[in-house]
Amino acid sequence: MCGFVGYVGSSNSVSQSLTELTNWSKSLNYRGPDGYGSLIVNQKNFSTDINHVKRIREHSFSNTIPFAFGQRRLAINDLDAGDQPLFSADYSMVLIHNGEIYNYNELKALLTKKGHRFSTKSDSEVIIHAYEEWGIEGISKLDGPYAFALADLKKGHFVLARDPFGEKPLFIAEDQSGFSFASEAKALFPIIKKAKISSEAILSYFSFGHVLPPFGWQSNIRKLSPGEVSVYNGQSWSCSYTNYWDKIPLIPTSISKEDALLKIDEKLDQILNNCSLSDDSIAKALLLSGGIDSSLIAYYLKENNISFNAYTLVDPNIGADSEDFKRAQNVADFFGCNHQILDFEQKDVNLLHGERIGHLDEPTSNLKEIHIRYNSYAPISTKAKVAFHGGFADSAFLNGAIHYGASNNDVNFANNNL
């Protein structure tokens, strides 16, 4: 998990952004403990990285618009050379990215055949080359959870995009002086100064249990929708929003259950393999509950010879008498996993809630999300950088249909055919 913040505006406003940029990013520190990179470019050549600005100026990009980029990094790929912001070979493009591109090896091979030359092993770099080769259409070729901001200095455009399932957040604020964006809404508070609660967000929350995009909890902050791209034209000071991805329609099929199981097996094997492409030196963990989903993950990780440690959180007041503990131990023994039991009492959960809920950008009624994304990860955060868990796996079979407004017909179809 990484985090970034950026601002595009007038030269005067950007020239005053160095201290502000550092302050904006402080709320994102927990998202990227491995490093911080920033770049400020304006007409006065004022920047945190003079060398990069010099090279940008040497290429005389006439459409260069004053801007500021800052990024906090959690390093799991190309630990030495993957720091951000990343630059294209001719310094005409600058990228900050949060997430992971699962199919970067395939895209890298394809782009290399087309003449592109990569300078790092970072999955982020493939975004720049995909945009160079295919433009906005290249975004639809990316597979994985991601959000990014890309400065196209030749065109004077700034491109923001979010993955089709909205796994990585991206918030945007516009005012008369410029255009700002960040991985968390709270990073924008110092920029917008005053935040007013959105009536649309309140209606959405009480209707669906969470705030649907494009609404943000604050009326002057919007969320980029899943599968949406925003292009900010620095010449005309205008911003456009378009969808580059449409949800796949549910089409009835005559496939047999046996063939369906084979396809699911192939897909799960591919997904777990793609999700494990971080550097070999990075420790990986599995939150093993003993349930179907986490047990399946253990199976596919073992099948792909991926090294990992399994962890089971157990309330010491229950201990070995817990059915979850017994199932998890049986699964670990069966697959020969390196298995560790971690004590995690209710009081530990209570202590974490205050801190973790503070990281949320808006209210949510999904307590399972809070537990999995925050409480469950806390005990293993010092043991591994990459963690697997089986939470939300049932959403692939439309069990989370309420979040997407699926009709009863869709739900009935899923129950009868998937």
Secondary structure, DSSP 4 states (H G I P E B T S, - for coil): --EEEEEEE-HHHHHTHHHHHHHHHHTTGGG-BTEEEEEEE-TT---S-HHHHHHHHHTT-TT---EEEEEEE---SSTTT--SSEE-TTS-EEEEEEE--TTHHHHHHHHHHTT---S---TTHHHHHHHHHHGGGGGGG--SSEEEEEEETTTTEEEEEE-TT--S--EEEEETTEEEEESSGGGGHHHH----B-HHHHHHHHHHSSPPTTB-SBTT-EEPPTTEEEEEETTTTEEEEEES--PPP-------HHHHHHHHHHHHHHHHHHTT-S-TTS-EEEE--SSHHHHHHHHHHHHTT---EEEEEE-TTTGGG-HHHHHHHHHHHHHT-EEEEEE--HHHHHHHHHHHHTT-SS--S-HHHHIIIIITTGGGTTT-SEEE--TTGGGGGTTTGGGGT--HHHHHHHHHH-
